[in-house]
Amino acid sequence: MNLRNNTIKRLVSFLFAFALIISFVAPSVSFAEGKQESKYSVKVRIEGRDSTFVKPMLVNFDSLEMDGYPRIAKPEGGFKSLKPVHALMKALDKAGIDPNDESKLSILYDGTYIGMINGLEGNWMYTVDNKSADLGMNEFDIKNGQEVVMYYQENWEDSYYTWFEKEAIQVKKDEIFDLKLNASSFGKEDTVMQDAVILVNDKEYKQDGKLVKTNAQGLASLSFKEEGTYHISASKKNAKGEQTLSRAYASVEVKGAVEVKEASIKSIEAVKNIKVEFGTKEDRALSLLPKTTNIIDSNGKKHSVNLKWNLNSYLGEQPAEYIAKAIFTLPEGVKQSSPEMELKLTAGILVLEEKEVVVINKDLDKAIKATSDYYKRDNPGNPTGEWEAYIGLWASGNALTREYDWEVVDPGLKADTSGNETLTYAYSLLAQGKDPSNIWGGRNLFAELAGQQRDNGVFTNIGKHVFSIVLLDAGEKMGADVGSWNAPNRQKAIDELLKMQNEDGSFASFSYLDHTAMSLIALAEYRDQAEVNTAINKALAFLKSKQTENGGFDYKAGNEKGENSNSISLIIQGLVAVGEDITNHKGAWAKDGKTPLDALMKYKQKDGSFLWKLDTSIKGPATKQALVALTDIKNGKSSWLRLGEEIYLSSVGEEDVKDLIAEINKLPAIEKINFDNKTEVMGAYNRYIKLPPEYKLKVTNSAALLKAQEKISKIELTIKEIDDGIWDLPGKTSDITLKHKDKVAALLVKYNSLSKNDKKHVKYYNELQAAKAQIDKLEKEQGGSTATPGTSTPGGNNGSDTGSNSGSNTGSNSGSNNSQNSPKTGDNGILMPMILLLISGAVIVLLSKKRKTI
């Protein structure tokens, strides 16, 4: 019996020892042979002004290198810790928003700040675990598992970051549930947000005919009668109509009493590659790609989804195959698979070899100059009839310098007119360098025009309708007050314009060629809408069917019978607006080698004017349209669509200057500026450098701002030099030798040159102190000096809690003074396995001895 008990004891002991050994060895075996999990994992969400750009997603990656993102500056030696900029770049890639596309993402100061995401430019901020960060995107340390939220602010001085206490909720039909909306703002304690209007699927939500708002506790009660998944956000505007809340996010899944198995995505149907002719422009190439594809769900059901294409590094005049990428969203009722499937497609665009050199009329510049000179000799008159001439002169860089009475004296336009006067004067004023949003003693023609839109979304006739859409969109891009021109009214206008299209692809009920061309200009910037893209393609097919053998166009019916230069010019403007190449003699818009440009140039006269028809002497309407068309061809872009991108309004500028002066006045005196002021200093500086030169001169206190920016930059450089220098020291304190004495001393001198506030931003000060202590120890052992030059005992905590406001501890080296290990070596985690190995060895020895005595 005793022998049996001893045998069992020995067996148990050996098993225990074996388990201890395995506990040390197994992780290595698992790492070497098993599937390795991603080293870094961060949750990311991106909220725009009116929509969620990237819903909550988990991004996983294994490396901190940023070589794939050349606009992000890498610290010397590369990134050593996880930053928000890593998470942002990976999330944009995963969401199909190319972070290397400068039209999609604006990166400021090498990754410190973000100026634009997905084409939305303005104030972009970020939080970590719903806490605001006090460092740049490429500076702040984050940890695995944290959530980074990028959000847009319409007015950063009057705004709150908001988030729902619960992000994912499941309820049953008609079940009442509460959502709590929390809020935070710089310099204020976290609170709850009262009187915020709840948005469901981006629309204000009503129950019993009343808007649902948050109460004093930040709570809102909701219920849904229909099954489905609802996207919940919130809105609150100030007296100026500006949105003051960042977009909060919650997803509510409503199910009935009987649980229905939800379908998930199973597969995506591929699309065919395409071929395009040499010289095809990017917009045209993208327009030829399929607009939809099908997905198959787990129940075998087919769903059509809209594709949004993106193309990088495309060169239409360099034969090669280019890869286009498309993203799409899952239709209602279909959820992601597990593991998640990337909602992305690719297609090849093959640019064919050049068969004939694409020649743009060598006389194009000469023709533009001649027509501009024609108007300089015979100035255009009243905007009601000559407004296109003013646009053509502006677009060609030949705007008239004379000042007309109507530029300074109110001509008595009715604010609610049903005619075109508001429209034509506004365009003419813009072209002459005036501001239609603040003209004639304070009138705002943008807002007045927006007010002329009828309840059904229409602006009187199709001509006014088209150019009202274009003008109001331009005004919005300029930053003007465009009155009631908002997203719903804009969409109404687009929808009504689509209703004006005929079965054959033409628009309106007369002047089909002209109105179809005009409509292309208005629809050009809405091709991301499937219905708009379909309408554009139908319109192009209609115009192509009316093209004559000489490259011009002839409707051959009614009052449009017979070719005329006016229609040719308008069609050129429409085609250029939607990205068509009309100058390629072997292209889609050439007939027997003749292009629309060739057809138009037949009407040009020696004095620079253009005839309407060859058998008439009528010039006026044709000349102004021709000037715009020629300029569009030269620039490869619609003059009408350039307005919003290239004109800076004086009213906006004066307001920007006024706000910036007030902002600079709030900054501390230069002697009190420290690194804690970086956000407000750099925010003001970024706004200053974006001003046109004439408005920079109006910032009367710009000198103070530039000095503040210079001081912040110097402090930041010093902090970086200290941290980089510390990082270059050996990872283990025990590896520090006397040869490092001078470097440590120099770093300490730099450290002590900083103010108390700035010292806390040095991340690795504890390692520096440990290095200094090691050098003092070595010198003492050699009988030398016991004090490293340039050292002193700092007051307060230095860097151990820099990022506490963001849910991250950027001072992760706190308490490392007495340690022989630095976070740089990554060997702290070996201690426990070593202990287990020693215990295992001891047990084995003990058991061996026992066995000998048995």
Sequence and secondary structure as in RCSB ss.txt:
>XXXX:A:sequence
MNLRNNTIKRLVSFLFAFALIISFVAPSVSFAEGKQESKYSVKVRIEGRDSTFVKPMLVNFDSLEMDGYPRIAKP
EGGFKSLKPVHALMKALDKAGIDPNDESKLSILYDGTYIGMINGLEGNWMYTVDNKSADLGMNEFDIKNGQEVVM
YYQENWEDSYYTWFEKEAIQVKKDEIFDLKLNASSFGKEDTVMQDAVILVNDKEYKQDGKLVKTNAQGLASLSFK
EEGTYHISASKKNAKGEQTLSRAYASVEVKGAVEVKEASIKSIEAVKNIKVEFGTKEDRALSLLPKTTNIIDSNG
KKHSVNLKWNLNSYLGEQPAEYIAKAIFTLPEGVKQSSPEMELKLTAGILVLEEKEVVVINKDLDKAIKATSDYY
KRDNPGNPTGEWEAYIGLWASGNALTREYDWEVVDPGLKADTSGNETLTYAYSLLAQGKDPSNIWGGRNLFAELA
GQQRDNGVFTNIGKHVFSIVLLDAGEKMGADVGSWNAPNRQKAIDELLKMQNEDGSFASFSYLDHTAMSLIALAE
YRDQAEVNTAINKALAFLKSKQTENGGFDYKAGNEKGENSNSISLIIQGLVAVGEDITNHKGAWAKDGKTPLDAL
MKYKQKDGSFLWKLDTSIKGPATKQALVALTDIKNGKSSWLRLGEEIYLSSVGEEDVKDLIAEINKLPAIEKINF
DNKTEVMGAYNRYIKLPPEYKLKVTNSAALLKAQEKISKIELTIKEIDDGIWDLPGKTSDITLKHKDKVAALLVK
YNSLSKNDKKHVKYYNELQAAKAQIDKLEKEQGGSTATPGTSTPGGNNGSDTGSNSGSNTGSNSGSNNSQNSPKT
GDNGILMPMILLLISGAVIVLLSKKRKTI
>XXXX:A:secstr
 HHHHHHHHHHHHHHHHHHHHHHHHHHHHHHHHS    SEEEEEEEE SSSEEEEEEEEEES    TT TTS   
TT   S  HHHHHHHHHHHHT  TT TTTEEEEGGGTEEEEETTEESEEEEEETTEE SS TTT    TT EEEE
EEES TTS BEEEES SEEEEETT  EEEEEEEEETTEEEEE  S EEEETTEE EETTEE B  TTSEEEE  S
S EEEEEEEE B TTS B B    EEEEEE SS    EEEEEE     EEE TT  HHHHHHTS SEEEEEETTS
 EEEEE EEEE S  TTS SEEEEEEE    TTEE  SS    EEEEEEEE   SS     TTHHHHHHHHHHHH
HHS    HHHHHHHHHHHHHTT       HHHHS     TT SSSHHHHHHHHHHHTT  TTSBTTTB HHHHHH
HTS TTS  SSHHHHHHHHHHHHHHHHHT   TT  HHHHHHHHHHHHHTB TTS BSSS HHHHHHHHHHHHGG
GTTSHHHHHHHHHHHHHHHHTB TTS B   SGGG S  HHHHHHHHHHHHHTT     TTSTT BTTB HHHHH
HTTB TTS B SSTTS   HHHHHHHHHHHHHHHHTS HHHHHHHH   HHHHHHHHHHHHHHHHTS  GGG  G
GGHHHHHHHHHHHHTS HHHHTT TTHHHHHHHHHHHHHHHHHHHHHHHHHHTS SSGGG  GGGHHHHHHHHHH
HHHS HHHHTT TTHHHHHHHHHHHHHHHHHTT  SS TT     S  STTTTGGGT  S TTTTGGG S  TTT
  GGGHHHHHHHHHHHHHHHHHHHHHHH 
